[in-house]
Amino acid sequence: MPSLQQSIETLQKLVGHPSVSSTSNTAVSNTVSEDLDALGFHVETTTYVDPLGVKKTNLVARRDPAGSGSTEDGGLAYFCHTDVVPADHWTGPGGDPFKSVVHDDRIYGRGSCDMKGSLVAMLSAVAKVPARQQRSPLWIVCTADEEVGFLGAKDLVKNSKEYRNIVGSQPVAIIGEPTRLSVVHAHKGIIGMRITSHGKAAHSSTIDGINANEAMVPLLQQLLEIREQTEQSEQYHDQRFNPPVLSWNFGVSDGCKAVNVTPAKSVAWVSLRPMPQIDGRDLMARVEEKAEALGLRYQVCEGGAPLWIDPDDSCIRDFCALAGSLPKTVCYGTDGGEFNELKHRAVCGPGDIAQAHTSHECLEVEQLSKGIDLYEKAIHFWCVEAARNSPSTG
């Protein structure tokens, strides 16, 4: 049974793997796999190559119940990601984002909050519950590329045999993103578009060039009009979220660095955050139609789906009781939106989302400790006292 200090040291070890999404996460996955093996899990490893040719690793670890009266249904599945965002301008204590330090009761380092601290909290909680006490299965799932389009989760859904077993068992699924241990039953998704205009470069003093920005101007006007519509029209509002809008956002760049060159290329981008019943696809269709009329290239940049579990679902009510929390919604996205085959999902983890991606990212020691305690309660509730508390039996 690890002490809090040992849990902190484990987190520092995982932070020490610089698993930025542009690089491989295989090294940190191997370390986690060793820890899971020591805790009695069978670990399935699947790999894929991302669009830049980098090998990525997903893990699905399962620990079966060893006690009498056990069941293959229900149980608990914990989901996290092992990739992190870049840390090129780190300002936190220690000077190195991948050499974690403890300062003022906070654990600093890239990924400490988002979300290796959550994974350590679950590993530490599992160590406190012997397999012989389990009556239902327990899974720990670690994906790659959550920070860049949820690519790992999408590959897991398609290619992991053990994920199929999770779907068949329908456990309670905890997505351990930082929520300060509040229970989140819904979040927005994210999707984007890229529109490209091609012109012809030339010296700006001549008439030989074609300014790629000129064809983009009418499109930009439409993007602004759509943004205003999403802000003003209740048709695109869902008051269960704050803000209740699609967060329509756009920008444009021609990459030009000299005023005496006619820009040969201009690229506009758009992002929006779909909600469970408002996906914004009709607005995207308007942009595509306008782009085609202007002779521009239009491309959809798929992101992640929203998540919605009824706040009256038994898993939400029970989890809120364990956490001492009311169900809430958030406006950021998680891997959880990719696991729509799972009926009982909630987002809950230690740490504050406001710390994620910052130049001084940290996790409070108190949050790590409370996260271990809450996850231990969840394991007992859904894996040890399984027959009574399984959501499939109400």
N, C-alpha and C positions, 0 to 999 in steps of 0.2 A: 504494500500500500504506500504510494508515494507521498512524501510530505509536500507542503506548498513550495518549499525551496527547491525540491527536486522537480516539481512541475515548472517552475520558473527556468530552471536549467535546461529542461527539455525544450521549452519554447525558444530559449537562446540558441540551442542547437539547430532547431528548424529554421530560425531566422538566418542562421549562418549559411544556409543554402540560398544563393542569390537567384531564386527561381522567377525572374522577370519573364513576362509572357513571351517576349521575343527570343528567349533562350529555352533550353530544355528543362523540364521539371523532373527529369528521371532521377537525379541524385537525391532530391528531397523525398521523392516517392519511395526510393529504395530504403531510406532511413525510416520512414513511416511504416513500410512493410515489415521491417525487422521488429519494430516496436509492437506491431499488431500480432506478429507471429509469437512473440514472447507472451502476449496476453491470451493466447489460445485460439486465435482466429485462423481460418483458412483464407488465404488471400488470392484473389483472381486479379491478374494484371493484363490489361489490354493497352496496346500502343497504336498510335496513328502518326502520320506526318502532316504537319500543318501547311497552309498555303505557301509558306516561305521555305519549306523543306526541312523544318526542324522536328525531330522526334519528340512526341509528347506521350505521357503515361497517365492512365486512369487506374485506380484501385477500387475493387469492391471486396471488402473483407467480411466474412460471416463467422459468428460464433454460435453454434447450435446449443440448444438447451440440453443439459446433462441430467436434470432431475427427473423424478417420476412424475407422471401426469403431464408431460410436456406436450406442446402442440406445434405444428409447422406453420400455423396461420398467425396473423397479427404480429406482435413484437414491435421492435423499434428500429428504425433506420436513420442514421445520422449522415448528413451530406455536407461536404465542405469543398473548397478548391485550394490547390497548393501553389498556384501562380500568384504573382504580385505585380504591381505597377512599377515603373522605373523610379529610381531615387537619385536622379542626377544632381539635384540641388539640396542635398540633405543639410539641415540645420540643427538636428537633434543632438543631445549629449553623446560624446564619444567620437563624433566626427565621421563614423563609418556606419551606413545604414544596415550593413550586414554583419556587424559586430555588436550584438545587442548589449545594452547596459541597463542597469536598474538605477533610477535616480528619482528622488522624491516620491517613492512608492509607486513608480510607474516603470513599466518595461518598455524601453525604446527600441525601435528597429523596424525596417520595412517588413510588413506582414504581421507584426506583433498584434495589431488589432484586426486587420483584414487579410486573412482570417486564421492565421496559424495559432493564435491564442485560443480560439474556439476549439480547434482540433485538439490541442493539448488539454483543454478542459474536459473534453469527452474521453480522451485516452486515460486521464487521471481518474475520471469517474468510473470507467470500466474496470480499472484496477482495484476498485473498492468493492466490486460485486463479483464474487466467485461464480464461475460457470455452473457449478453444481446447484446454485440457487435459481438459475434461469428456468422458466417454463415455456418461454417463447424465444424465437431467434433474435439475434442482435446483429445489425450490419453497421459498418462504417465505410462510407464512400468518399473517395478523394478524386476530384476531377482536375483537369488542366484547362487553361484558357478561358476561365470565367470572365476575366477582365477584357477579353478581346472577342466578344460575340458568342460566349457560352459554347465554344466549339467542343470542349471536352465533354460537356453534358450531352450535347447532341450526338457525339460519337458513341458515348456510353449507351444511350437509349437504343441505338442501332445495332451495336456489336457486342454488348456484354451479356453473356449467358446468365450470370448471377443477377444482373438487373432484372431479367425476366422472372427469376425466382422471387425477387422483391415484389414485382407487380402481382405475381400470383398469390403472395401471402398478404398483401395489403396491410403492411404495418403502419404505425404512426411515423411520419417522416419529418424530421427536424432539419431544416436548413439553417446552419449555425452562423449565419452572417451577424455582424454586430448590431444589436437592438437595445443594448443595456438591459438585456434579459427580459424585455417586454415581449409579449406574444403577438406576432404579426400574422394576420389571417389573409392579407391581400396586399399586392403591390402592382405597380404599373409595369408595362413592358417597355421595349425600345425598338425602333426601326428607323431606317434612314433611306435617303435617296442621294444619288450623285448625278449631276447634269453637266455635260461637257460641251463647250463650244470651241470649234476649231476655226482659226483664221489663217493669216499668212504673215510671217515676220518680215519686217523691212525697216530701213532707216525712216524715222518719223518725218523727216524733211521731204520725203518723196511720196508719191501716190501709189507706190507699188505694194504696200501692205494692206491686209484686211484685219481690222481690229476685232478680235474674238469677243471682246466685251460688249460690242454693239448689239449682237444678237441676243445677248444675255439680259439686257435691260428690261424688255417686256416681261421676261420670266420672273425677274426679281420683283417687279411690281406686283405680279400675281402672288408670289410668295408672301409679300407683305400684306396683301389683301386677305389671304387665307389666314395668316397669323391673327389679324384683327378679328376675323370672323370667329376663330376658335376662342378668342378672349370674350367676345360679346354674345355669342349665340349659346343659349342653354342646351341646344341640341348636342353640343360637344362638351358638356359639363357633367361631371359626376361628383356630387357633393360629399361622397364618402371619402374623397381624397383631398389633401391640402398641399398644393393648389389643386382645384377641381378641373383643371384644363389639360389639354394634350401636350402642353409645353412645346409648341411648335417653334423651332429654332432653325435659323439658316445663316449662311455666310457665303462669301465668294472670294476667289483669289485668282489672279492671272499670273502670279509668280514673277512678274516683271520687276527688275531691279534697276532699270535705267529709263529715264523719261524720253530718251530719243530712239526708243525701239517700239514699233507697233506690236502689241501683244498677239502672239500666235495661238494662245490657248487660254481659256477661262473656264474655271470649274466652280460650280455652285454646289453646296451640300445642304441637306435638310435633315433634321432629326425630329421625331415626335415620340411621345410616350403613350402608347395605347392603354386603354383601361378595359376592364373585363367585358363591357358591353358597348364600348365606343372605340373602334379600332382605327378610324381615320383613313381607311382604304379608299373611300370615296374622294377624299381630298388628294390623296396620292394619284388617283386616276386623273384628276384635273391637271395636276402638274405634268403627268406623262403626256396627256393630250396636247398641252401647250408646248411642251418640248418638241414633240413631233411636228407640230405646225411651224415651229421656228427652225426646224432642221437640226436640232440638238440631240446629243446622245443621252439617253436616260437609263439609269441603272438603279435597281433596288438593292439596298444594303441590309440584308436581314439581320436582326439582332436577337432579342429574346421576347418571349410571350409574357403577358401579365399572369398573375396568380390570383385566384379567388377561391377561398374556402369559406363556406357559410359560418359566420361567427357563432351560430348555434350548433355547429357540428360537435359531436361529443369529444373529439380530440382537442378542439379549441377550448371548450369549456373546462375539460380536465386539466389541460396544460396551464390555462390561466389560473386555476385553483392551486396548482403546484407552484407557479411563479409568483402568485400574489399580484397578478396583473390583469388589466382589462384588455380585450382584443383591440388591435389597432391596425391601421393601414399605413403604408409608406409609399413614397413616390419613386424610389430607386428600384432597380431590377436585381434578380438573383437567378442562380441556376434553377431554383424551384419552379420557375415558369416552364422549364423544359420537361418536367416530370408529371405531365398532366394525366398520366395513367394511374397515378397514385391518388387515392380519394381523400386521404387524411394527411394534410401537410400544414406545417406552420414554420415561420421564420423566427428564430430566437437564438441569440448568442451574446456572449460577453463583449463589452467594449461599445464605443460610441461611433456611429457612422460618420460623425463630424471629424473624427481622427483619421479615417481612411484616406489614403492617397496624399496625406499632407507631408511636408518636408520635415516634420518632427513626430511622425506617427508613434503612438504608444498605446499600451494597454495598462489600465490601473491594476495593481496587484489585487485590490479588493474585488474588482470585477472578475478576475481570473478565479479567485477563491469562491465567489458566489456562483460563478458558472459551473465549477466542479460540483458544488453542492446541488444545484438545480438539475444538472444532467444525471447525477446519481439518483435523485428522486425519480426522474423520468424513467431510468432503466428499471428501478424497482417497480414502478407503477405499471409499465407496459411489458416488462419481460419476466419479472418475478411474480407479481400478482396478476399474471396474464389473463387467466380465465375470467376473473371478475371485471377487468378493466379494458378488455379488448374492444375497440370501437366497432368491430364487426358484430358484436353481441349487444351493442348499445350501452 
